[in-house]
């Protein structure tokens, strides 16, 4: 996947995650966006080699919540 394709992929993946954060937390869009972009999860997600972009928005949201609560998250096992 080239850089443009990966950027397009992130543009599709990130908004639903942000929507889940705002829907399930008491924060507005701007704060949710800021917090997500500052997270370790987003740093890894933005690296194509991490392959986190394979996961759906709900799984990424769950991983983000784990990071907030515990400071870390586990990679889910593939079925």
BELQUIUR-V375147 format. One record per residue. RES is the residue in one letter. PHI is phi in radians with two decimals (NA if undefined). OMEGA is omega in radians with two decimals (* if undefined). NEAR is the number of other ideal C-beta (glycine too) atoms within 8 Angstrom. Layout:
BEGIN
res->RES phi->PHI omega->OMEGA near->NEAR
res->RES phi->PHI omega->OMEGA near->NEAR
END
This chain:
BEGIN
res->X phi->NA omega->3.12 near->5
res->X phi->-1.47 omega->-3.05 near->5
res->X phi->-1.05 omega->3.13 near->5
res->X phi->-1.15 omega->3.12 near->6
res->X phi->-1.13 omega->3.14 near->8
res->X phi->-1.17 omega->3.08 near->11
res->X phi->-1.06 omega->3.10 near->8
res->X phi->-1.14 omega->3.11 near->8
res->X phi->-1.09 omega->3.10 near->10
res->X phi->-1.07 omega->-3.14 near->11
res->X phi->-1.13 omega->3.09 near->8
res->X phi->-1.54 omega->-3.05 near->7
res->X phi->-1.37 omega->-2.97 near->12
res->X phi->-1.18 omega->-3.09 near->11
res->X phi->-0.96 omega->3.09 near->8
res->X phi->-1.14 omega->3.08 near->8
res->X phi->-1.16 omega->3.10 near->13
res->X phi->-1.04 omega->3.12 near->12
res->X phi->-1.07 omega->3.10 near->9
res->X phi->-1.12 omega->3.12 near->11
res->X phi->-1.11 omega->-3.12 near->14
res->X phi->-1.18 omega->-3.13 near->11
res->X phi->-1.19 omega->-3.03 near->6
res->X phi->-1.81 omega->3.12 near->6
res->X phi->-2.21 omega->3.13 near->7
res->X phi->-1.66 omega->3.12 near->2
res->X phi->-2.34 omega->3.10 near->8
res->X phi->-1.45 omega->-3.10 near->6
res->X phi->-0.98 omega->-3.08 near->7
res->X phi->-1.06 omega->3.14 near->6
res->X phi->-1.20 omega->3.12 near->8
res->X phi->-1.09 omega->3.13 near->13
res->X phi->-1.07 omega->-3.12 near->9
res->X phi->-1.04 omega->-3.12 near->8
res->X phi->-1.13 omega->-3.13 near->10
res->X phi->-1.13 omega->-3.13 near->14
res->X phi->-1.15 omega->3.11 near->7
res->X phi->-1.59 omega->-3.08 near->6
res->X phi->-1.36 omega->3.05 near->11
res->X phi->-1.12 omega->3.13 near->7
res->X phi->-1.01 omega->-3.14 near->13
res->X phi->-1.13 omega->3.12 near->11
res->X phi->-1.03 omega->3.10 near->8
res->X phi->-1.27 omega->3.13 near->9
res->X phi->-1.04 omega->-3.11 near->13
res->X phi->-1.35 omega->3.04 near->6
res->X phi->-1.80 omega->-3.08 near->7
res->X phi->-0.93 omega->-3.09 near->7
res->X phi->-1.11 omega->3.14 near->4
res->X phi->-1.20 omega->-3.11 near->8
res->X phi->1.11 omega->3.08 near->6
res->X phi->-1.12 omega->-3.13 near->10
res->X phi->-1.16 omega->3.06 near->11
res->X phi->-1.26 omega->-3.09 near->4
res->X phi->-1.44 omega->3.12 near->8
res->X phi->-1.40 omega->-3.11 near->5
res->X phi->-0.99 omega->-3.11 near->10
res->X phi->-1.15 omega->3.11 near->7
res->X phi->-1.15 omega->3.12 near->9
res->X phi->-1.13 omega->3.09 near->14
res->X phi->-1.08 omega->3.12 near->12
res->X phi->-1.08 omega->3.10 near->8
res->X phi->-1.12 omega->3.11 near->14
res->X phi->-1.10 omega->3.11 near->14
res->X phi->-1.08 omega->3.08 near->8
res->X phi->-1.04 omega->3.11 near->11
res->X phi->-1.07 omega->3.13 near->13
res->X phi->-1.11 omega->-3.05 near->7
res->X phi->-1.38 omega->-3.02 near->5
res->X phi->-2.08 omega->-3.09 near->7
res->X phi->1.54 omega->3.11 near->3
res->X phi->-2.67 omega->3.10 near->7
res->X phi->-2.64 omega->3.10 near->9
res->X phi->-1.85 omega->3.02 near->6
res->X phi->-1.36 omega->3.13 near->4
res->X phi->-1.15 omega->3.07 near->7
res->X phi->-1.37 omega->3.09 near->4
res->X phi->-1.33 omega->3.13 near->3
res->X phi->-1.37 omega->* near->2
END
